């Protein structure tokens, strides 16, 4: 298994600190995907904005279809969803 260096909560500053806090507030924990992107907080923030735009904002697909597609892609990629 590959290992990606992650910045711990205690060392997070600025944008990363805000991302960690937002994740913690939203779900009671820091999502692993945010931890994995912690080395580049600006890219992590942009990635999260992109996700929110695709998955949470109104678009051509209803929310059930978007979630179904995310679950199918995660399954095909052998990822935990």
N, C-alpha and C positions, 0 to 999 in steps of 0.2 A: 504494500500500500504506500502511496506517495505521502509525503509529509510537507505541509505548507506552514511556514512560520507565521504565527499569529501574535498580534499585540494584545496582551492581557488587559482587562478592565482597569487595573490599577495604573497602567501606563498610558491609557488613552487620553488624548488631548484634543481640543478643538472639535472639528467635524466628526472625528471618530468617536469622541466622547458623547457627542449629541446622538450619533447613530446608535451607539450602545444603549443609551438612556431611552431612546425612542423604542427600540426593540424590546427592552425590558418592560417598559410601560405598556406596550401593546400586548405582549404575550406572557409576561412574567419571567422571561429568560431572553438571552441574546441568541438569535438564530445562528446556526453554524455557518450559513452562507455569508453572514455579515462578519463573523470572526475570520473566515477564510479570506475575505477581501480587505481585511484590516490594514494591510501594508500600504494600501493606496486608498485613503479615505475619500478623496475626491471622486475617484472612479466608482467606489462603492455607493456613494450618494447618487451619482448619475444612474447607476444600475438600478437602484431602488426606485428612483423617479420613473425610469423606463418601465419597470415592472408595474408600478401603480398605474401608469398611463395605459398599458396593455390590459391589465387584469381588473382594474377597479373603476376606470372611467367608461362612460357609455361609448359603445362602438357597434360595429356590425354584428357581433356575436353577443348573445345574452350571457349572463353570468354562469348559468349552468353549463353551457357549451364550453366556455373558457376553462372552467374547472375540470370538465371532462377531458379536454385536450391536454391540460397540464398533467392530469393523472395518467393518461395514456402515454405521453412522452416520457414522464418519469419512469413508468413501468418498462417501456422499451429500452430506456437507458440504464435500467437496473438501479434506479435511485429511489431512496426513501422519499415518499411524498407526504 
